[in-house]
Amino acid sequence: MFWSTEQVEGMLNVLKTSPDRTVIYKCLVKLRTDLVKDKTGIEIFRSSGGIPVMVRLITKLNEKIMEVVLSILGNCCTDERACIEAVECKVISPLVTILKTIPNPVIQCRACRMLGNLAKSKNGSQCLQVHYAAIAPAICHIIETTSDVQTRIMAFRVCRFLLAHSQFLKHFLMANGFMQLMRIFVAVMKNNEAPKEPDQDMEVSSMIGLKRNQHREKYFEEVARNLEGVRSDIFDYQMLKNSKRNCDYALPKENGSAVELAHEILKCLVLISAQQIGMKAWESISRNTSLAAIVCFVKEDGDQRASSLKILSNFCKDPCAFYMLSTADAIVAACEMLMAVNMPKPLTESESRHCINIISTLSTDACSRSKIRRCGALRKLVAMIRDSNSQSERSSIFHILNNFQYDNLSMELLLYEGLVPMLVRELNDYLTSDDEHHKRRREERLQGGKKRKLTDPTTPESLSKFSKTHETMNSDFESPSSSPRSYRTTSPCSSRSMSPVCKDLLANDDDDNYSPACSDDDDDDDDATNNSSNSGDTKERRLAANRAQASHVLDILKLIEEGSEAIEDTLSDKEDLDEVSSDVPPKLAQFRNQAGDTIDIIENLFYRITLMLNKRVELGKPETLDTLIRAINLFGANNNFANALTNILLESQFFAQIIKHGVVHQLYQLTKVEEVGCRQECAQSKTLMHMLPDFFQMRKDGFAFLETLTNVGESNYGKEELVRLLRCDDVNAQQRAAISVAYIIKSHRLLYQFLYDGNALAMLFDLLLRKKSEDQYADEAADAVTSMARYTLGIVLPEVEPAESEAGICSQELNDSAPMHKDCDMRFLVGGEGEATQTIGFNKQVLCDTSEVFNKMLNSDFREGHDGEIQLQDFTASGLRYFLHLVGCHDQHLTETNYPALLQAFEMSRVYIIPEMETLLQQRLILFLDAQNCLRLLEWALKNYHAELTETAISYYLSASLPAQEKLTLFRAAEDSVYASAWFQLLNDAVFERCRSTGY
């Protein structure tokens, strides 16, 4: 039937003027049946002024009229403009009154439907905000009192549209709405076919996972938990032998209304779970309901699987829900979803993340970990890390695996599945990635590492990494109570297995790293004061610190925001139950400071793996060692990366791999921070001054790593391994062994045997010389010779005191054209064959007063005395000028030193027997000796048989701390000298003699 505007207006006039309720009722039914059934009819009805008439009729006390009016308004409110007009006509107040006062379920259903349509409208929902305090209690009252399923469905539909607003949620919780929702949900999902079991008389505390009036059986379960660290298989059997999968809840069969109600409640729970609920609400929920009703939706073919996983994942962010999630077997359901194969509806990316979040949170409990082990999910988690391209997903799984760090059997399984290569890959990505996230995290960790407080007292045994790490090598490190440098505190295998939350601890530790077995940061200020004298010795204190990372994982729980779908409301009284409203992301900021960063988890896992009795071969592979050293270079040695590397270095089974891969050379690079150069560079830039202590500490830690290898290399196993490598057929292995011998062998007697009998010294020098080397390990050999000479043999240059700033330095500059003295009465003729002769004048009396040789030459019958000139064919003009300058200026040296001239001046001081000048010039030659002039000094010393300067030059060749390329250039230049054979023999003699003088 087509309605014209005049017909509608006439019908509305009848409604306005007729006093007969029967007529009014029939008119309303006619309008609902024939007009207000589609968008065109609603538009005609609204434009004819029907909305104000309906708002006035809603206050009629006749329930039949009220029911039809609410139905018409409910249909009209599917139109946005009709919603605005209804709100402007002040329909909300009478609607709320009806909800509060009319017990008729049909009217309640119609009112809830209309209110839901208003809430769905953007403008209408804004107008409802001021009425939240009245709407929430009214809706909760209907939910609690009505038994009609359709009425409850419509009531929950209203909640679904309004729960996204925090203010409505606040009033909803105050009206006990959450409790009523869960009670109805549990009742709907109750499986009446499940076998009945007697309930245990046990009261659950509002605190997370704690139980009051603990039964004797529960006490023995707590005792059994302590087995997890040593024998998790026994622990799992004891914990799960009587446990059964919760079958008390299931989706109703052959009851479509109940299924619709359950689905509507799930949609409300998605919104509720996305916001903070509070402990008071959880306390009542935990006593009277269960989350197992939600878990039963997590099935391979469940159409509500995504929503239920999202609810459980969101609840994980709330600590108050921990115990309920544990008892509801949420972790088993999540593991089954991850492990399922050939599902009719495969897991989506968001569902997979929800499952990982659930496991990540609940795995902090020992009983939950046993369920993970028993269902075989550990292998799947490792495979997910291997195959995942999502950094956040890998991070979450690493947090899960970190909770198994004290479980020997689980860690063995993880290592067998390839955990170490995955840790190496993740750490490499963290250290080398150019991604902004990784850059920011690296900077944050660097800043945090500088502020890290270490409060462990320094002990004499901590002076070596070897002694400290080997203090209890026969104990089971994986057990928390027997792990080195840990105190006997509550086992991490306790009922909750989470570290005790300490506000002071979290506030004082910038890295938020604390051990789940013990807290080593207590009384931070007192320890810092008492140990102030040892504050610089951070290496020893680091070795005493067993800083396992936090097991709390709330930081990584990220709510998966899913876009809201468009809602197409039908015009029938039964609304579309598939409507989905947008959800609210969780507010996790308050939990951020309680969780360790992913890099901290990787650091802790590396350390824990190296403490295990059975070491995996992957730990000794080159990529593992390279990555750990790279991490130490970036973050310093004050962390568990350094502890992990120390434990690997101490393991004899990895010693050969360490030698072959050249790890010793990489460790030596940590020590190549010269104090003088560092201070000069930092002094030029004030911003680098704060980095100076870090440089020196890194250098100190580098020597500590080498000392660790020294202890292993000088042991019986280490000696045999070095001998085997030196005598093997692999040339590269021989060369690397020779280089390692120079670095780590400190015993002079043992060093002599390796260098002489093992031919290690000849290999080192062959690597340095151009004619015998392919430059493969030449740089390493250069640094190895320097390290052996300086730190093992004690070969150093003679100590020379620099000249005084004013007394020993002359500001005068030499000029080739200026005379050397104001009263020149004699002259020198200098210039060899083929060179122009130069004449340099000087004062005769000054020369005679300086040297008796000059006195005899110039004041006798010698030709020099008659002619007043001295011919010097073996010297240069610059050398003579420097010599005469020293004679005239009373041994004051020039500001800029010309080393060849200095050397010639030294030779003339010897020829003309000037002992004081000779001594000063010899000190000057040693003081300004460098790579460019070392060969010149050596050749002069050998030519003139000067033993002291020969020894100085040889010492410089061996011990000068030069860049590797400069040292190679230095050696290879000497290789071309006419004194090459003598030089090479002197190098060998110097090394062997030093070994024999102190080692035998």
C-alpha angles and dihedrals in degrees: 000000000000115000121208124206091249092055092050093047090049091052090049091051089055089052091050098047108028116100092191112100091201091058091046091050094050092048091051092049090049091052093048094046102042107021116024096055104096140025094267093053092046091052092050091047093049095045090050091059098256098139097068090046091053092047090055092047092051089076093059111120093222107105094206091056091042091053094053093043091052090049092052093046091047090056092045092051090066084078116077096219091047089053091053092049092048091051091048088053088057097244095153098074096054089042091056090047090054090050091053100042113026112080094187106119093210092055090044089052092050092046093049091049092052092045090050092053090049090050091050090056114086096222093039093053091053090055091050094060094085090053098052092105090059100035097052097056091043093052091045090050091054092047091052101042106035123083095189111111096208091052091052091048090055092044092053089046089060089050091050092059096042103039091078086075114080094213092057090047089053092055091040091057092044088055089054090247096145091055092049092047093052093044092054091043092052091047092050093047095044111128106220091185094063117105114260120242127189113259117239115238097240130133118216116220123226087238115096114274096337122128131207124217091018114208122233091250089054090052091056089048088057089051090050090055090069088067092068096085094053107027111011091174091064090043092052092050093050093046100043105030092099098030121109133188111267107256098165093104134053139153110275115258124222092002110105095176092054091050090051090050091050091050091050091051090050089056090053091049091054088061096040093049091054092066137056111271105181135233096269092062092044092051093060092041093052092052098049111023143033138224090220088093088066093044092058089068090062099095135136093250099028115133090206095047095111094051094046092048089049091051093050092045091051092048088055090072090063112077090204091066095055099097094044091051090049095051092045092062090238090150092055091051091049092049092049091052092052093047098043117113131198093016115177087230110030120216115271122224092259092048090052090051091050091053091050091049091052092050092044093056099040096043089078086078118081094221091051090051089054089055090051091052095046094051092049097239095139092078090049092051092052090048090051091054090050095049101034122106093188115098093200092052092050089048092054093049092049088055088054093049091048089066089064094056094113095045108096098194095045092048090050089053092048091050091048089053091054106266095152097058089049092051089050092050093048093047091048090053090050093050100042107027118115091207113128092233093056092044091052093047091049091052092047092051092047090052091045093049091058091056097043113128121219115195104170113119118245115244128193091247091058092070088093129045087217097058095043097047093044097052094110107012093151095059127092103259094191092066109087094221094052101038113119118267094010129123124229103259136137111321117246086233092073123122094280098018093203125129114260108266109240118181093201091050093053092045095051100042109075093193094048089227117147131153120253087217099048143354113239097179100068117126089016097168095047093051092047090055096046093048098043090117090060097040093113094054095078094149093065092045091048091054089054093052121090098189107177114183127257116274094209109114104181090111093069098048103110120181111230107232112215121191117248117250123232112264117224105190115201121223095236122101089249106075126213107273093199093073112128124195127204116270130223121243115240123259102235100156093106090059097048095093093054099064132073121238119250092254089057090053091050090048092052094046091051090051094046092049091054090052093058118108094231107057118204118232089233089074091068096047118116095244092054094049093043091052094049092049090048090053091050090049090053102038102025127240096284095099144066092273086072091045090051092049090049091053090050092049090051093053109097094207090066097045096094092048090049091053095045094048095050096240090148090064091049090052091050089057087067088064097051096098109117114206096218096049092043093051092049093050094046092046090058090055117042090196089066096050092091089056095061096087089049091055092051092045091052089052090051092049091049090058089048091057090050090049089055090055089046090061091050095042094051093049119097093258093047093050092050091049093050091049091049092051094046090054099040124108094243106099094197091053090049092052093046090049091051091050091049092050090057091050105044111021107095101165106097094209092051092042091054091053092051094043097044108024094031093044090229095139092054089051091051094051091044089057091052097049121083096220095055104034139071092205092245096127099006094117091051091049091051092054091042093056090048092050093047093048097045105036104025109029096029094229108163138152117267112271113253126188111227118237119265114269094243108012098051102034125075119206093205117112123217116242122193092214099043119087118250093227135023092231107043112179099158136034144214122222112208130178134096132226113313092013128104113257116242126203119216119183127211143165115277096208094053090053092048092049091050101048133022088211091062089045092056093044097049100035101048142062092281118122090249089058094051097041098036092225136103121207116214112182098166097056136068129234092248092052092049093046090051090050094048090046090058091047093051098039096045098250096313108150126222121255093238114047123217102201097201089049090047091052092050091048088053090051092050091050087058095044093050093039103240101156097182093051091044092056093048093047092048089055089047091052091053093044095054098037111133140158094276094054103033095091091047091053092046094050092048092047093050092045093050096036093239104164098188096052091042089056090046092053093047090048089052091052091053105036107026109124097225132149109274095250093050091051091050089051089049093053095042092050089056089049089067095047123111086238094052096120093048091045093051092048091049091053091054093044092050093053097043094043092052090050092049095044093060104020102053 
